[in-house]
Amino acid sequence: MSVLSPRGLGQVAHQRAGLRLSDRIGPMRALVKPTAGPGLELMEHPEPVVGPDDVKIRVQRAGLCGTDLHLEQWDDWAASVVKAPLVIGHEFFGEVVEIGEDVTSVQVGQKASGEGHVVCGTCRNCRAGRRHVCIRTSSVGVNRDGAFADYVVIPSGNVWVQPDDMDPDLGAVFDPLGNAVHTTLSFPLAGEDVLVTGAGPIGIMAAAIARHVGARFVVVTDISDYRLELAKSAGADLTVNVSTTTLVEAQRKLGMREGFDIGLEMSGSPLAMEEMLTNLNHGARVAMLGLPKGPYPIDWGKVITHMITIKGIYGREMYDTWYAMSSMLATSPMLREAVRSVITHRFTAERWQDAFAAARSGQCGKVVLDWS
């Protein structure tokens, strides 16, 4: 497929305003879900048009997420939310190359990441300042064209300007890092014993953040020794392969006399949640980010009698989470290195199939595509 880019009528207005346009005119590379069904295609695709309040970013790096694997595979969830054709991808970093005529908060040439949840601004939650729970959220790369492309366009309010010297790989993982920060900082952690179930990239970053903010013990569980080793390197005090070791044994090894105070559920596994509830202290608090494949039972009697608080997490708080993670990374070289260590595989955009295969294998941390 080869299609010339439809350049918007606002182009003349941009030129008169002295704003820089994209360096190239015409089709761009993009990883597209061309039709409703399994598979993706790297193809020429029209460049996105910039509206009055929009910002166009030249993508340099893009992170591969579990969501993208679902979209490529075309499972029931993907079929229920995606309208093809669609450019996928929502974790990205790049350079601002064009701004809409009404944009004043972003400048051409700045480096930027982007908040992938585009909110309506008019529902009750948005008007009350709770934009992360907007009832009409539109997600980049899921409900609107995304960032697995040479260019992506997002509203100016969704742009997170980064320092000029930001490592592009690190800038590309701000979206999942934000998930980890939002989940981990849901409850006070200083001096607490923290259990992280699921050593995917977000779970590993959550362990690093818990260590950074002063948890006493940070324990991470999974069934992948590869990922557990990454979690250990990122700051976990103890990693537990639950296929061979129980959490009771882990607590005994650490000298814990009571259960865990904080649970961070990152796996979406019913068994992980059951094991977590069994090993929590009375009055414990749980933040849940991992999405399960379907409904599953919970021992609500234990939740009630042990007075356990359970909080669901989706995405990032806009924009408290972004400020928090930027500040923590700026002031902690150790945390920066811990987050950077989660990135284990890098591929050019043309090798996207290898990138998806690596991510699906489980023998990896975060996988990043290079679009430069």
VOGU-3710 file (C-alpha; in Angstrom, 3 decimals, decimal comma):
1> msvlsprglg> 0,000/0,000/0,000  1,406/3,390/-0,976  -0,628/6,483/-0,226  0,361/10,118/-0,481  -0,122/12,082/2,707  -3,178/14,384/2,880  -1,695/17,633/4,140  -4,231/19,738/6,025  -5,444/23,141/4,865  -3,909/24,541/8,045
11> qvahqraglr> -0,472/24,120/6,454  -0,522/27,611/4,963  -1,450/29,078/8,338  1,466/27,242/9,931  3,873/28,591/7,328  2,644/32,160/7,832  3,091/31,746/11,588  6,705/30,774/11,002  6,267/27,263/12,429  8,459/24,436/11,192
21> lsdrigpmra> 6,703/21,719/9,219  7,772/18,095/9,115  11,014/17,543/7,262  9,354/15,336/4,676  6,071/15,436/2,838  4,454/12,236/1,716  3,867/8,762/3,067  5,548/7,581/6,257  6,405/4,148/7,591  3,817/2,761/9,985
31> lvkptagpgl> 3,010/-0,572/11,611  -0,665/-0,987/10,814  -3,538/-3,284/11,678  -4,909/-3,139/8,095  -8,044/-5,215/8,619  -10,031/-6,806/11,431  -8,058/-9,999/12,023  -4,689/-11,399/13,110  -1,459/-9,825/11,903  0,155/-6,455/11,267
41> elmehpepvv> 1,844/-4,868/8,272  4,692/-2,376/8,013  3,533/-0,140/5,175  3,504/3,344/3,742  0,765/5,326/5,412  -0,397/8,957/5,244  1,281/11,253/7,735  -1,117/12,375/10,469  -2,604/15,854/10,074  -2,045/18,448/12,806
51> gpddvkirvq> -5,130/20,190/14,172  -5,149/23,614/15,886  -4,334/22,175/19,354  -2,224/19,232/18,192  1,486/18,411/18,218  3,303/16,209/15,699  6,238/14,230/17,072  8,907/12,519/14,979  9,165/9,144/16,703  12,681/8,021/17,608
61> raglcgtdlh> 11,943/5,093/19,925  8,790/3,149/20,754  8,255/0,544/23,456  6,450/-2,722/22,819  3,638/-3,435/25,281  1,494/-6,457/26,085  -1,414/-4,520/24,595  0,374/-4,542/21,234  0,701/-8,325/21,422  -3,048/-8,595/21,957
71> leqwddwaas> -3,683/-6,341/18,968  -1,343/-8,322/16,716  -2,903/-11,613/17,791  -6,451/-10,181/17,495  -8,019/-11,778/20,559  -11,556/-11,106/21,764  -10,517/-7,955/23,604  -8,762/-6,507/20,533  -11,745/-7,294/18,339  -14,038/-5,499/20,788
81> vvkaplvigh> -12,119/-2,199/20,880  -10,218/-1,696/17,598  -11,599/-0,325/14,362  -9,212/-1,168/11,519  -7,243/0,208/9,794  -5,226/1,467/12,752  -1,613/2,424/13,446  -0,784/0,748/16,750  1,759/1,632/19,491  1,471/3,958/22,474
91> effgevveig> 4,856/4,070/24,248  7,141/6,537/22,507  9,771/9,262/22,576  10,777/11,702/19,876  11,179/15,285/18,697  8,430/17,845/18,149  8,401/18,804/14,454  5,102/20,645/14,072  2,579/22,381/16,306  -0,973/23,573/15,758
101> edvtsvqvgq> -1,764/27,249/15,478  -3,299/27,395/18,970  -0,448/25,581/20,764  1,582/27,649/23,239  2,836/25,024/25,714  5,124/23,106/23,348  7,818/24,269/20,944  9,207/22,771/17,759  12,524/21,040/18,443  11,714/19,943/21,987
111> kasgeghvvc> 12,101/16,294/22,980  8,948/14,648/24,271  7,105/11,570/25,444  3,339/11,384/25,441  0,460/10,487/27,747  -1,445/7,902/25,733  -4,875/8,442/27,299  -6,712/11,268/25,543  -9,557/12,434/27,766  -12,766/14,285/26,976
121> gtcrncragr> -12,341/17,212/29,402  -16,089/17,517/29,974  -17,237/14,487/32,014  -17,637/14,808/35,778  -14,257/13,256/36,543  -12,391/15,452/34,056  -14,056/18,603/35,339  -13,202/17,588/38,912  -9,521/17,140/38,048  -9,616/13,338/37,965
131> rhvcirtssv> -8,715/12,989/34,315  -7,222/9,513/34,712  -10,731/8,178/35,338  -12,380/9,929/32,383  -15,339/7,858/31,224  -14,650/8,649/27,557  -10,901/7,989/27,385  -9,513/7,405/23,886  -6,230/5,498/23,880  -3,384/6,205/21,458
141> gvnrdgafad> -2,648/3,110/19,384  -5,920/1,438/20,381  -8,772/3,854/19,677  -6,794/6,331/17,554  -3,665/6,096/15,409  -0,555/5,451/17,446  3,198/5,717/17,595  4,599/2,709/15,725  5,284/5,111/12,886  7,598/7,872/11,753
151> yvvipsgnvw> 5,166/10,453/13,141  2,437/10,550/15,756  0,000/13,384/16,505  -1,451/13,953/19,980  -3,179/16,883/21,700  -0,736/19,416/23,131  -1,988/18,694/26,649  -0,823/15,090/26,278  2,753/16,041/25,428  5,328/15,554/28,190
161> vqpddmdpdl> 8,365/17,663/27,326  11,639/15,915/28,186  15,153/17,297/28,761  17,211/17,754/25,593  19,701/15,129/26,784  17,101/12,479/27,611  18,174/8,954/26,646  15,681/8,049/23,874  15,279/4,494/25,183  14,463/5,786/28,656
171> gavfdplgna> 12,083/8,371/27,226  10,219/5,626/25,387  9,320/3,735/28,569  7,740/6,632/30,460  4,276/5,212/29,767  4,892/1,819/31,469  7,094/3,495/34,084  4,097/5,699/34,842  1,952/2,591/35,343  4,540/1,303/37,806
181> vhttlsfpla> 4,770/4,632/39,641  0,990/5,038/39,849  0,582/1,509/41,230  3,541/1,572/43,621  2,802/4,990/45,109  -0,883/4,228/45,708  -0,086/3,649/49,386  2,727/4,797/51,721  5,631/2,355/51,417  8,373/3,589/53,746
191> gedvlvtgag> 9,303/0,797/56,164  6,700/-1,582/54,754  7,079/-5,133/53,433  6,058/-5,151/49,770  5,026/-8,085/47,593  5,076/-7,667/43,790  3,351/-10,497/41,891  4,494/-10,589/38,259  8,026/-9,768/37,064  7,129/-8,267/33,731
201> pigimaaaia> 8,741/-4,907/32,889  6,191/-2,940/34,936  6,499/-5,257/37,936  10,288/-4,966/37,819  10,092/-1,179/37,659  7,627/-1,236/40,565  10,177/-3,159/42,639  12,824/-0,541/41,818  10,477/2,266/42,842  9,517/0,529/46,100
211> rhvgarfvvv> 13,201/0,183/46,904  13,770/3,866/46,006  11,038/5,161/48,339  12,185/3,138/51,350  10,315/-0,146/51,618  11,808/-2,572/54,155  11,594/-5,774/52,112  10,666/-5,997/48,422  9,745/-9,492/47,231  8,914/-10,289/43,591
221> tdisdyrlel> 7,226/-13,485/42,367  6,986/-15,025/38,912  7,515/-18,365/37,175  10,277/-17,052/34,866  13,788/-17,271/36,306  14,978/-14,915/33,549  12,620/-12,142/34,636  13,176/-12,804/38,324  16,898/-12,228/37,751  16,054/-8,856/36,167
231> aksagadltv> 13,931/-8,007/39,220  16,806/-8,916/41,532  19,149/-6,628/39,580  16,595/-3,809/39,750  16,426/-3,829/43,547  14,279/-6,708/44,830  15,515/-8,137/48,136  14,205/-11,573/47,273  12,744/-13,170/44,166  10,497/-16,223/44,326
241> nvstttlvea> 9,734/-18,690/41,567  6,310/-19,763/42,800  6,450/-22,957/40,745  9,107/-24,262/43,147  8,986/-22,095/46,302  6,158/-20,779/48,491  5,764/-17,279/49,864  5,688/-18,769/53,359  9,244/-20,012/52,782  10,233/-16,594/51,439
251> qrklgmregf> 8,897/-14,836/54,526  10,728/-17,284/56,749  13,963/-16,629/54,860  13,595/-12,873/55,420  12,696/-13,285/59,101  9,227/-11,791/58,611  6,927/-12,442/61,575  3,776/-11,094/59,923  2,414/-10,953/56,388  3,107/-8,387/53,690
261> diglemsgsp> 1,820/-4,869/54,268  1,517/-3,856/50,606  0,633/-5,995/47,583  1,252/-4,885/43,997  -0,537/-7,307/41,651  1,044/-7,029/38,182  0,432/-10,469/36,686  -3,310/-10,755/36,072  -3,058/-14,309/37,413  -5,847/-15,635/39,655
271> lameemltnl> -3,344/-17,933/41,393  -1,020/-14,998/42,100  -3,886/-13,030/43,626  -4,943/-15,996/45,750  -1,392/-16,491/47,014  -1,062/-12,768/47,717  -4,234/-12,636/49,822  -3,073/-15,676/51,778  0,189/-13,954/52,712  -0,976/-10,430/53,567
281> nhgarvamlg> -0,983/-8,890/57,016  -4,252/-7,728/58,550  -5,031/-4,241/57,291  -2,860/-4,726/54,207  -3,421/-2,723/51,041  -3,364/-4,036/47,475  -3,011/-2,125/44,199  -3,998/-4,163/41,126  -2,673/-3,333/37,652  -2,434/-6,763/35,982
291> lpkgpypidw> -5,399/-7,446/33,694  -6,808/-10,989/33,950  -8,117/-12,854/30,904  -11,486/-13,268/32,565  -13,385/-13,113/35,872  -12,136/-15,194/38,800  -13,231/-15,803/42,411  -11,725/-14,000/45,412  -12,003/-15,011/49,069  -14,083/-11,998/50,071
301> gkvithmiti> -14,443/-13,365/53,590  -10,699/-12,949/54,052  -10,769/-9,492/52,484  -13,449/-8,445/54,982  -12,181/-10,118/58,147  -8,561/-9,106/57,464  -9,716/-5,582/56,559  -7,785/-5,571/53,281  -8,056/-2,601/50,919  -8,027/-3,376/47,167
311> kgiygremyd> -7,554/-0,606/44,613  -7,757/-0,946/40,831  -5,151/0,903/38,737  -5,344/1,813/35,059  -2,768/4,028/33,391  -1,286/7,065/35,070  -2,643/9,943/37,141  -2,624/13,018/34,929  -0,278/14,523/35,617  0,898/13,849/39,163
321> twyamssmla> 2,434/10,542/38,085  4,441/12,237/35,320  5,856/14,817/37,723  6,715/12,125/40,269  8,559/9,837/37,867  10,427/12,707/36,197  11,577/14,003/39,586  12,636/10,579/40,823  14,630/9,823/37,678  16,242/13,279/37,703
331> tspmlreavr> 17,458/12,927/41,299  18,384/9,242/41,476  21,081/7,788/39,192  20,460/4,378/40,797  16,774/4,449/39,855  17,629/5,567/36,318  19,968/2,623/35,913  17,404/0,239/37,407  14,757/1,381/34,919  17,223/1,316/32,028
341> svithrftae> 18,219/-2,251/32,956  14,652/-3,379/32,262  15,213/-2,643/28,547  16,796/-5,859/27,290  16,047/-5,952/23,554  16,270/-3,311/20,815  15,219/-3,748/17,176  14,905/-1,497/14,142  11,344/-0,830/13,009  11,899/-3,090/9,995
351> rwqdafaaar> 12,540/-5,991/12,391  9,218/-5,560/14,169  8,392/-9,262/13,772  11,558/-10,206/15,677  10,605/-7,674/18,350  7,138/-9,198/18,760  8,619/-12,697/18,895  11,054/-11,641/21,623  8,287/-10,000/23,659  6,036/-13,029/23,308
361> sgqcgkvvld> 8,807/-15,435/24,349  8,916/-14,093/27,896  12,717/-14,295/27,816  13,059/-10,524/27,839  12,362/-7,369/29,748  11,157/-4,331/27,824  11,511/-4,455/24,023  12,125/-1,160/22,182  11,729/-0,373/18,467  14,118/2,144/16,894
371> ws> 12,293/4,407/14,409  15,145/6,887/13,900
//
